């Protein structure tokens, strides 16, 4: 007897990217309002909406987030009626970050009310290895565990190619800023991305949460490279945020600024989401840190070279 095809709802963008990387895009029946990759998923019904409007200045967004959380209010709303209509058999969500998606307890309450009794898979990666494990977990939940093997192997091979390309080179100190007002440095898997790209994270700690810092900490760290990749924002918004940020008066004295090695990246696509594109992000970082290592084309895809743009300010 042939098993029924799964009906999958993804409530976070990284899960949607994982599902599609596993060739399960046809099984997706619903997504979150923030799921946008691959582009084909944008036609699917969205089950969530944000309580805070997009496009606000970074400082105002931070203030509203803190106020809602302090009042015990969620940042997202779930359309439970639409979930019931879609009849999922698998729901993929997360409990890693309360700012990033609908709260897990709300998802569990909604799932318990469904006649399909869906399996709820909560992804909580802290390191790159955990992201790869999540690919296996999602494949297992969908009944196709074998699909994760080749996908993960290909991702590991690409990371290995980056490490070989930068091996033996000087490792610059890197500050990866995932928010500017107030300043935050990226944690979790991001320091591993920097290490794999041939750098040393000056402030972030692998496996730990992203951390608020004082500007003076950045000054003391004296990074040779600064990467601005605001969480949830694309490269255009990163440029805008950097231009508008309340930077300290000594910003221009940082080694990275003096040497013209301040870059913006699409953090939404390549840093913040714990999915397959963290490998793309590592490739981009490697090109930014060691451009001469890839002058001959090597194995790192050329289109990534345009994803970082040097800024002097």
N, C-alpha and C positions, 0 to 999 in steps of 0.2 A: 504494500500500500504506500503510495507516494505521500510524503508529508506536505501539508498545506504551506504555501508560501507565506513568509512572515509579513506582517503589516507593522511598519516601524514608524514611531514618532520620535523625532530628535528635538530636544529642548535647549540645545546649545550649539553654536556654530562649529566648534571643533568636532563634536560628535557627528554632525552632518558630513564634515569632510572625511572623517574616518569611515563612515558608512559608505560613502561614494567611492573612496579609495579601495574598498573591499568589493566593489562591483555590485553593491546592494541599492543603488539609486532607485531602481524600479520598485523596490519594496518600501520606499519612503512614502508615507501618506500625509505627513504633517511635520512642520518645522517651527522654530522660534522666529520671532520677528527680526532677529539679527542674522539669521542664516542667509548667506549670500554666495557661498562657494561650494561646489562649482555653480556657475550662473544658472544652469538649468533648474536648480531647486527653487529659484525665486518665484516660480509659478505655483508652488505648493501652498496650501492654506497655512497661515500662521496662527499658532495657538497662544501666543503671549503678546503682551504690549508693555511698554515701559511707563512707569509712573512719572519719571522725570523727562521732560521734552529734550530732544537732541539739539545740538547746535549752540548750547549755552557756553559762555566762557568757562574755562577749566576750573577757575576758582569758585564760580557759582555752582557748577556741577558738584564739586567736592563738598561745598557747604550743604547743598540740598540732600546729598546722599547721607552725610553725617546726621543731619536733622531727622530724616526719616528712620534711619536705623536706631537712633537714640529714642525715638517714640515707639519703637517696636513695629514699625510699618515696613512692609515689603517694598522692593523696588520694581517688581513686575507683577502683572496680573495674568492669570491662566484662564483660558476659555474652556471650562470643564464640559460645557454642553457640546462644543465642537469636538472635544476629545471623545466623548461618548459616540458621537455621530461617525467618527473615523474608525472606530472599532480596532484599536491597535492590539497587537499581540506582544510587542516589545516597545518599551519607552526608555530612551537613553537620556539621562540627565546628569547632574553633578551636585556635589556638596562642598567642593573645594573653595569656592569664593561666593560669598553672599551678595557681592556687587555684580557678578557676572551673569546670573540667570535666576530663574524662578527657584524659590526655596524648596529643598528636597521634601520636607514634611507635607507641603501643599501638593506636590506631585504624588506622593504616596497616598494621601487621602483621596485624591481624584481617581487614582488607579484602582483603589479598593472598591470603588463604586461601579466599576465597569463590568459588564457581563462577560467580556473576553478574558478577564483575569490576567492582564498583561504582566510580563516579566519586566521589572524595573531595574535597569542597569545604571548604577551611579558611578561616574568616572571621577577619580580623585588623584590625578597624577601629581607627583612632586618633582620627578626627574625625567630625563629623556627615556630611560629604560621603562618607566611606568607608562609613558605614552605608547611605547611599543606593546607593552602588556595589555593596554586597553584595546589595541587593535585585535589582539587575540580574544579578549573578553567579548567584544561586540560580535566578532565572527562566530564565537561559540553560542552566544545568545540567539543569533539568527539561524543557527543550525548549519553553518558552513565553516567549521573551524579550520579546514584546510586552506581557505583563501588567505588567511593572515600570514601564512608561512612565506609565500613569495613576496608579498607586499613588505613585510618587515625586513626580509633579507635584502631587498632592493634599497630600502632606506638606510640600513646599516652599511651597505656597500658604498653609498654616496657619502656618508659621514666618514668612512674610512679613507675615501679618496681625498677629502678635504684635509684630514689629518696628515696624510702623506705629503700633500702639496705644501703644507706650512711647516713640516717637521724641521727642526734645527734652526729656525729663524728666531730673531729676537721677538719676545712676546710683549707688546705694548700694554700699558695699563689702560683699561677701558672703563668708562662710566656709562652705563646704559640707563638712561632716564626714561621711566615709563609714565611719568606725570611731572608737570612743571609748576603747577600752582595748586597746592604746595608740592615741593619736589619729592619724588619717590624714585628709588632705584629698583630695578627688576630683580626678582628672586626666582624660586622654583627651578625650572629648567634653563633659564636664560644664562646664568653663569657657566653652565656646561656648554651652551652654544658658543659663548665667547671663547672658552678654553679650546673647544674643537676647532674654532676658526683661527687659532694661533694667538690669542690674547690672554690677558689676566684681568679678571674682574676686580676693579679697584674698591668696590663697595658692596656689591650684592653677594649673597651666600647661597650656594646651590642647595636645593631642597628646602630652603626656608622661604617664608612669605616675602613678598615685596615689602620694602620698608620705607617709611617716611624718613627723610634725612634733613638736617639743617644745611643751608648753603655752605656754611663754614666747613662742613665735613667734605664737601666736594672740593673746596679749596685746598684742604689738607691732603686729600688724596692725590692731587696734582695729576689727573689723568692725561695721558698722551693722546687719547682719542675719546671723544664724547659722541654717543649715539642717542639721538632723541627719537623715541618710538612710543608715543603715548598709547596707553592701553585702550583698545577699542577704536582707535582713530587711524585713518589712512595717511599717506604721505603728505597730501595737500593740507590736511588738518594739522599734521605735525609741524609743517612749515609755518602755518598761521599761528599756532600756539607758541612756537619759539620766538616769532616776531613780537608777540604780545606779552610774553612772560615777564614778570617782575624780576629780572635777573639782577644779581648783585653788582655793585659798581666795579668790582675787580674781575668780572667775568672775562674781560679781554686779556687778563694776565694769565689765565690758565694755559698750560703748555699746548693743549689741544686747539685752543682758539688762536694762539700765536702762530701755530704751525699749519693752520687751515685744515684741521682734522676734526671738525664738528660736522656730523652727518645726521640726516633725518632718514628714517625708515618707516615703511608701512607696518607699524606694530600690530595692527589688527590682523593682517594677513600672516606675518612672518615671525612674530614674537609672542603675542599674548595668547594665541590659541594653541592649546596642547594637542595638536594633530599632526598629520604628515608634513605640513608645510614648515614645521620647525627645522626640518632638514634644509628646505629652501632658504630659510632665514640664516642658518649656519653658513651656507654657501655665500650668501650676500655679505655677511659679516667678514668672511675670509677675504673676499675681494676688496672690501673697504680697508681691512687691516694690512693686507699684503698684496696689493694690486700687481706688483711685479712677478708674483708667483704664478700668475695666470695669464701672462702675456701671450703664451703660445696656444691658448685655447683649452688645454688640458681637459679634464673630465667635467669641470663645473660649467653648467649651462650659461651661455653668453648673455641671455636675456636678463639675467639677474644683475648684470653690471650696472644697469640704469636705475636700479631700485634704491640706490643710496646717492644722495647729492650733497656735496660739501657746501657748508655754509660758514661764512665768517660774520661774526657780530660782536 
